Amino acid sequence: MKKEAVRFLSILGGSGTSACTDLVCLNAGAIFYLVGKAKTIQDGGKAGRDIIESGQALVKLSEWVSVQADQAGKGIHRYLSVASAAGLRTQVMDQM
């Protein structure tokens, strides 16, 4: 499970493999298309890629984790552990 979390965080941080990033962008494209935020799945995929490349995907996830964190801080600790394994701890810490 942690391996997949590290992979996903790496993608959102812009350092994932091109194949994995392409799949995430394809999924984002389909979602953007279905909710009417993109005219085509391809346009939605480009929007998803732009969000990842701009750093906004990681920012939004970090904001969400901060807001949803339990009082004991276990969720944030777990998130920072995954971020460290993905080589993104400094980036994530800057956003929290």
PAKOLTI-404891 format. One record per atom (N, C-alpha, C): x, y, z. Coordinates in nm, 2 decimals. Example, Ala and Ser with C-alpha at 12.3 -4.5 7.8 and 13.67 -1.06 7.14 Angstrom:
2
+--------+--------+--------+
|     xx |     yy |     zz |
+--------+--------+--------+
|   1.32 |  -0.57 |   0.78 |
|   1.23 |  -0.45 |   0.78 |
|   1.32 |  -0.33 |   0.78 |
|   1.28 |  -0.22 |   0.71 |
|   1.37 |  -0.11 |   0.71 |
|   1.29 |   0.00 |   0.79 |
+--------+--------+--------+
This chain:
96
+--------+--------+--------+
|     xx |     yy |     zz |
+--------+--------+--------+
|   0.08 |  -0.12 |   0.00 |
|   0.00 |   0.00 |   0.00 |
|   0.09 |   0.13 |   0.00 |
|   0.19 |   0.13 |   0.08 |
|   0.27 |   0.25 |   0.09 |
|   0.35 |   0.27 |  -0.04 |
|   0.38 |   0.16 |  -0.11 |
|   0.45 |   0.17 |  -0.24 |
|   0.36 |   0.25 |  -0.34 |
|   0.23 |   0.22 |  -0.34 |
|   0.14 |   0.29 |  -0.43 |
|   0.12 |   0.43 |  -0.39 |
|   0.12 |   0.46 |  -0.26 |
|   0.10 |   0.59 |  -0.21 |
|   0.22 |   0.68 |  -0.25 |
|   0.34 |   0.62 |  -0.24 |
|   0.46 |   0.69 |  -0.28 |
|   0.46 |   0.72 |  -0.43 |
|   0.42 |   0.62 |  -0.51 |
|   0.41 |   0.63 |  -0.65 |
|   0.31 |   0.75 |  -0.69 |
|   0.19 |   0.75 |  -0.62 |
|   0.09 |   0.85 |  -0.65 |
|   0.14 |   0.99 |  -0.61 |
|   0.21 |   1.00 |  -0.50 |
|   0.26 |   1.13 |  -0.45 |
|   0.37 |   1.18 |  -0.54 |
|   0.45 |   1.08 |  -0.59 |
|   0.55 |   1.12 |  -0.69 |
|   0.49 |   1.18 |  -0.82 |
|   0.38 |   1.12 |  -0.86 |
|   0.31 |   1.17 |  -0.98 |
|   0.26 |   1.31 |  -0.95 |
|   0.19 |   1.33 |  -0.84 |
|   0.14 |   1.46 |  -0.81 |
|   0.25 |   1.57 |  -0.79 |
|   0.37 |   1.52 |  -0.75 |
|   0.48 |   1.61 |  -0.73 |
|   0.56 |   1.63 |  -0.85 |
|   0.52 |   1.57 |  -0.96 |
|   0.58 |   1.59 |  -1.09 |
|   0.71 |   1.51 |  -1.12 |
|   0.73 |   1.41 |  -1.04 |
|   0.85 |   1.32 |  -1.06 |
|   0.81 |   1.18 |  -1.08 |
|   0.69 |   1.15 |  -1.12 |
|   0.64 |   1.01 |  -1.15 |
|   0.69 |   0.97 |  -1.29 |
|   0.68 |   0.84 |  -1.31 |
|   0.72 |   0.80 |  -1.45 |
|   0.62 |   0.85 |  -1.55 |
|   0.66 |   0.86 |  -1.67 |
|   0.57 |   0.92 |  -1.77 |
|   0.45 |   0.83 |  -1.79 |
|   0.47 |   0.70 |  -1.79 |
|   0.35 |   0.61 |  -1.81 |
|   0.25 |   0.63 |  -1.70 |
|   0.29 |   0.63 |  -1.57 |
|   0.20 |   0.65 |  -1.46 |
|   0.13 |   0.79 |  -1.47 |
|   0.21 |   0.89 |  -1.50 |
|   0.16 |   1.03 |  -1.51 |
|   0.05 |   1.03 |  -1.62 |
|   0.08 |   0.96 |  -1.73 |
|  -0.01 |   0.96 |  -1.85 |
|  -0.15 |   0.90 |  -1.80 |
|  -0.14 |   0.79 |  -1.72 |
|  -0.26 |   0.73 |  -1.68 |
|  -0.34 |   0.82 |  -1.58 |
|  -0.27 |   0.88 |  -1.49 |
|  -0.34 |   0.98 |  -1.40 |
|  -0.41 |   1.09 |  -1.48 |
|  -0.34 |   1.14 |  -1.58 |
|  -0.39 |   1.25 |  -1.67 |
|  -0.51 |   1.20 |  -1.75 |
|  -0.50 |   1.08 |  -1.80 |
|  -0.62 |   1.02 |  -1.87 |
|  -0.74 |   1.01 |  -1.78 |
|  -0.72 |   0.97 |  -1.66 |
|  -0.83 |   0.96 |  -1.56 |
|  -0.88 |   1.10 |  -1.53 |
|  -0.79 |   1.19 |  -1.51 |
|  -0.84 |   1.33 |  -1.48 |
|  -0.91 |   1.38 |  -1.60 |
|  -0.86 |   1.35 |  -1.72 |
|  -0.93 |   1.40 |  -1.84 |
|  -1.07 |   1.35 |  -1.85 |
|  -1.09 |   1.22 |  -1.82 |
|  -1.23 |   1.16 |  -1.82 |
|  -1.32 |   1.23 |  -1.72 |
|  -1.26 |   1.26 |  -1.60 |
|  -1.34 |   1.32 |  -1.50 |
|  -1.38 |   1.47 |  -1.54 |
|  -1.28 |   1.54 |  -1.58 |
|  -1.31 |   1.68 |  -1.63 |
|  -1.41 |   1.68 |  -1.74 |
|  -1.40 |   1.58 |  -1.83 |
|  -1.50 |   1.58 |  -1.94 |
|  -1.64 |   1.55 |  -1.89 |
|  -1.65 |   1.45 |  -1.80 |
|  -1.78 |   1.41 |  -1.74 |
|  -1.85 |   1.51 |  -1.66 |
|  -1.77 |   1.60 |  -1.59 |
|  -1.83 |   1.70 |  -1.51 |
|  -1.84 |   1.83 |  -1.59 |
|  -1.81 |   1.83 |  -1.72 |
|  -1.83 |   1.95 |  -1.80 |
|  -1.72 |   2.05 |  -1.79 |
|  -1.61 |   2.02 |  -1.74 |
|  -1.50 |   2.11 |  -1.73 |
|  -1.40 |   2.11 |  -1.85 |
|  -1.42 |   2.01 |  -1.94 |
|  -1.34 |   2.00 |  -2.06 |
|  -1.43 |   1.96 |  -2.17 |
|  -1.40 |   2.01 |  -2.29 |
|  -1.48 |   1.97 |  -2.41 |
|  -1.46 |   1.83 |  -2.46 |
|  -1.33 |   1.78 |  -2.43 |
|  -1.30 |   1.64 |  -2.47 |
|  -1.21 |   1.58 |  -2.36 |
|  -1.20 |   1.45 |  -2.36 |
|  -1.12 |   1.38 |  -2.26 |
|  -0.97 |   1.43 |  -2.28 |
|  -0.93 |   1.45 |  -2.41 |
|  -0.79 |   1.50 |  -2.43 |
|  -0.77 |   1.63 |  -2.37 |
|  -0.87 |   1.72 |  -2.38 |
|  -0.85 |   1.86 |  -2.32 |
|  -0.84 |   1.84 |  -2.17 |
|  -0.93 |   1.75 |  -2.11 |
|  -0.92 |   1.73 |  -1.97 |
|  -0.79 |   1.67 |  -1.92 |
|  -0.74 |   1.58 |  -2.00 |
|  -0.60 |   1.53 |  -1.97 |
|  -0.50 |   1.63 |  -1.97 |
|  -0.50 |   1.72 |  -2.07 |
|  -0.41 |   1.83 |  -2.07 |
|  -0.42 |   1.92 |  -1.95 |
|  -0.54 |   1.95 |  -1.91 |
|  -0.57 |   2.03 |  -1.79 |
|  -0.51 |   1.96 |  -1.67 |
|  -0.53 |   1.83 |  -1.66 |
|  -0.47 |   1.75 |  -1.55 |
|  -0.32 |   1.76 |  -1.55 |
|  -0.26 |   1.75 |  -1.66 |
|  -0.12 |   1.76 |  -1.67 |
|  -0.07 |   1.90 |  -1.63 |
|  -0.14 |   2.00 |  -1.68 |
|  -0.10 |   2.14 |  -1.64 |
|  -0.11 |   2.16 |  -1.49 |
|  -0.21 |   2.10 |  -1.43 |
|  -0.22 |   2.11 |  -1.28 |
|  -0.11 |   2.04 |  -1.21 |
|  -0.07 |   1.92 |  -1.26 |
|   0.04 |   1.85 |  -1.20 |
|   0.17 |   1.93 |  -1.22 |
|   0.20 |   1.97 |  -1.34 |
|   0.32 |   2.04 |  -1.37 |
|   0.33 |   2.18 |  -1.30 |
|   0.22 |   2.24 |  -1.27 |
|   0.22 |   2.37 |  -1.20 |
|   0.25 |   2.36 |  -1.05 |
|   0.24 |   2.23 |  -1.00 |
|   0.25 |   2.21 |  -0.86 |
|   0.12 |   2.22 |  -0.78 |
|   0.01 |   2.26 |  -0.85 |
|  -0.11 |   2.28 |  -0.78 |
|  -0.17 |   2.14 |  -0.73 |
|  -0.14 |   2.03 |  -0.79 |
|  -0.20 |   1.90 |  -0.75 |
|  -0.14 |   1.87 |  -0.61 |
|  -0.01 |   1.89 |  -0.59 |
|   0.05 |   1.86 |  -0.46 |
|   0.01 |   1.96 |  -0.36 |
|  -0.01 |   2.08 |  -0.39 |
|  -0.06 |   2.19 |  -0.30 |
|  -0.20 |   2.15 |  -0.25 |
|  -0.28 |   2.11 |  -0.34 |
|  -0.42 |   2.08 |  -0.30 |
|  -0.43 |   1.96 |  -0.21 |
|  -0.35 |   1.86 |  -0.25 |
|  -0.35 |   1.74 |  -0.16 |
|  -0.30 |   1.77 |  -0.02 |
|  -0.19 |   1.85 |  -0.01 |
|  -0.14 |   1.89 |   0.12 |
|  -0.24 |   1.97 |   0.20 |
|  -0.31 |   2.06 |   0.13 |
|  -0.41 |   2.13 |   0.20 |
|  -0.52 |   2.04 |   0.25 |
|  -0.56 |   1.95 |   0.17 |
|  -0.67 |   1.85 |   0.21 |
|  -0.62 |   1.77 |   0.33 |
|  -0.50 |   1.72 |   0.33 |
|  -0.45 |   1.64 |   0.44 |
|  -0.44 |   1.72 |   0.56 |
|  -0.40 |   1.85 |   0.56 |
|  -0.39 |   1.93 |   0.67 |
|  -0.53 |   1.95 |   0.74 |
|  -0.63 |   1.98 |   0.65 |
|  -0.77 |   2.00 |   0.70 |
|  -0.83 |   1.88 |   0.76 |
|  -0.80 |   1.76 |   0.70 |
|  -0.86 |   1.64 |   0.74 |
|  -0.78 |   1.56 |   0.85 |
|  -0.67 |   1.62 |   0.89 |
|  -0.59 |   1.55 |   0.99 |
|  -0.65 |   1.53 |   1.12 |
|  -0.63 |   1.42 |   1.18 |
|  -0.68 |   1.39 |   1.32 |
|  -0.60 |   1.47 |   1.42 |
|  -0.66 |   1.48 |   1.54 |
|  -0.59 |   1.56 |   1.64 |
|  -0.46 |   1.51 |   1.69 |
|  -0.44 |   1.38 |   1.68 |
|  -0.31 |   1.32 |   1.73 |
|  -0.21 |   1.34 |   1.62 |
|  -0.24 |   1.38 |   1.50 |
|  -0.14 |   1.40 |   1.40 |
|  -0.09 |   1.28 |   1.32 |
|  -0.16 |   1.17 |   1.34 |
|  -0.12 |   1.05 |   1.28 |
|  -0.13 |   1.05 |   1.13 |
|  -0.23 |   1.12 |   1.08 |
|  -0.25 |   1.13 |   0.93 |
|  -0.14 |   1.22 |   0.87 |
|  -0.11 |   1.33 |   0.93 |
|   0.00 |   1.41 |   0.88 |
|   0.13 |   1.34 |   0.89 |
|   0.16 |   1.27 |   1.00 |
|   0.28 |   1.19 |   1.01 |
|   0.29 |   1.09 |   0.90 |
|   0.18 |   1.02 |   0.87 |
|   0.18 |   0.92 |   0.77 |
|   0.21 |   0.99 |   0.63 |
|   0.14 |   1.10 |   0.61 |
|   0.16 |   1.17 |   0.48 |
|   0.31 |   1.22 |   0.47 |
|   0.37 |   1.27 |   0.57 |
|   0.51 |   1.31 |   0.56 |
|   0.60 |   1.20 |   0.54 |
|   0.56 |   1.08 |   0.60 |
|   0.65 |   0.96 |   0.58 |
|   0.64 |   0.92 |   0.43 |
|   0.53 |   0.93 |   0.37 |
|   0.51 |   0.89 |   0.23 |
|   0.59 |   1.00 |   0.14 |
|   0.57 |   1.13 |   0.18 |
|   0.64 |   1.24 |   0.11 |
|   0.79 |   1.22 |   0.11 |
|   0.84 |   1.18 |   0.23 |
|   0.98 |   1.15 |   0.24 |
|   1.03 |   1.04 |   0.15 |
|   0.95 |   0.93 |   0.15 |
|   0.99 |   0.82 |   0.06 |
|   0.98 |   0.86 |  -0.09 |
|   0.90 |   0.96 |  -0.12 |
|   0.88 |   1.01 |  -0.26 |
|   0.98 |   1.12 |  -0.29 |
|   1.06 |   1.16 |  -0.19 |
|   1.16 |   1.27 |  -0.21 |
|   1.09 |   1.40 |  -0.22 |
|   0.98 |   1.42 |  -0.15 |
|   0.90 |   1.54 |  -0.16 |
|   0.88 |   1.60 |  -0.02 |
|   0.95 |   1.56 |   0.08 |
|   0.92 |   1.61 |   0.22 |
|   0.93 |   1.76 |   0.23 |
|   1.04 |   1.82 |   0.17 |
|   1.06 |   1.96 |   0.18 |
|   0.95 |   2.03 |   0.11 |
|   0.91 |   1.99 |  -0.01 |
|   0.80 |   2.05 |  -0.08 |
|   0.67 |   2.05 |   0.00 |
|   0.64 |   1.93 |   0.05 |
|   0.52 |   1.92 |   0.13 |
|   0.52 |   2.00 |   0.26 |
|   0.63 |   2.00 |   0.33 |
|   0.64 |   2.08 |   0.45 |
|   0.62 |   2.23 |   0.42 |
|   0.67 |   2.28 |   0.31 |
|   0.65 |   2.42 |   0.27 |
|   0.51 |   2.45 |   0.25 |
|   0.43 |   2.35 |   0.22 |
|   0.28 |   2.38 |   0.19 |
|   0.19 |   2.36 |   0.31 |
|   0.25 |   2.31 |   0.41 |
|   0.16 |   2.28 |   0.53 |
|   0.17 |   2.39 |   0.64 |
+--------+--------+--------+
